[in-house]
Amino acid sequence: MKKRILICLASSMFILSICPTIINASSDFSINTTSSINSTVLPKKDIVGYQYKKVNNIIYRRLYNFSANKPLSDWERI
């Protein structure tokens, strides 16, 4: 029984050591590129951040979508 387990373990180690040499990544591939002059890049994520203002030495902020130029929240005192 121990001999059988030892043979199975040795054969599996041998097979696993050979696998990386058999499975190679293909080096012949093509990349389709487009000219950056003819294509336009559209943003996929909105740029969102805080807008700040100071009134009578009191600082206020609101969440603002800079991509759409729209406020997302009301002014809140900090």
C-alpha positions in Angstrom: 0.0 0.0 0.0 2.8 2.4 0.9 4.6 1.5 -2.4 1.5 2.3 -4.4 1.0 5.7 -2.7 4.7 6.5 -3.2 4.4 5.6 -7.0 1.2 7.8 -7.4 2.9 10.7 -5.6 6.1 10.4 -7.7 4.1 10.2 -10.9 1.9 13.2 -10.1 5.0 15.2 -9.2 6.6 14.2 -12.5 3.4 15.2 -14.4 3.1 18.5 -12.6 6.7 19.4 -13.3 6.2 18.7 -17.1 3.0 20.7 -17.5 4.5 24.2 -17.5 6.8 23.2 -20.4 4.0 21.7 -22.4 1.5 24.6 -22.0 3.1 27.7 -23.5 1.5 30.9 -24.3 1.2 31.7 -28.0 3.6 34.3 -29.0 2.0 35.0 -32.4 -0.9 37.4 -31.8 -2.1 40.6 -33.3 -3.2 43.7 -31.6 -5.8 45.9 -33.3 -5.0 49.5 -32.7 -7.0 52.5 -33.8 -5.6 56.0 -34.4 -6.0 58.3 -31.5 -6.6 61.2 -33.8 -9.8 59.7 -35.3 -11.3 58.3 -32.1 -12.7 60.1 -29.2 -12.5 58.8 -25.6 -15.8 58.9 -23.6 -15.5 58.9 -19.8 -17.1 55.9 -18.2 -17.1 57.2 -14.7 -18.4 60.5 -13.5 -15.9 62.8 -11.7 -17.6 63.5 -8.3 -16.1 65.6 -5.6 -16.9 68.3 -3.0 -17.3 71.9 -3.8 -16.5 74.4 -1.0 -17.5 78.0 -0.3 -16.9 80.3 2.5 -19.6 82.7 3.7 -18.9 85.0 6.7 -15.9 82.8 7.8 -18.2 79.7 7.8 -17.2 76.9 5.4 -19.9 75.0 3.4 -19.5 72.1 1.1 -21.7 70.1 -1.2 -21.2 67.0 -3.3 -20.9 68.0 -7.0 -20.7 66.0 -10.2 -18.0 67.8 -12.2 -18.7 65.7 -15.4 -22.3 66.8 -15.6 -21.9 70.1 -13.8 -24.7 69.3 -11.4 -24.8 69.5 -7.6 -25.7 66.1 -6.0 -26.4 67.5 -2.5 -27.3 70.7 -0.7 -24.8 72.9 1.0 -23.8 71.6 4.4 -21.9 73.4 7.1 -18.6 71.9 8.1 
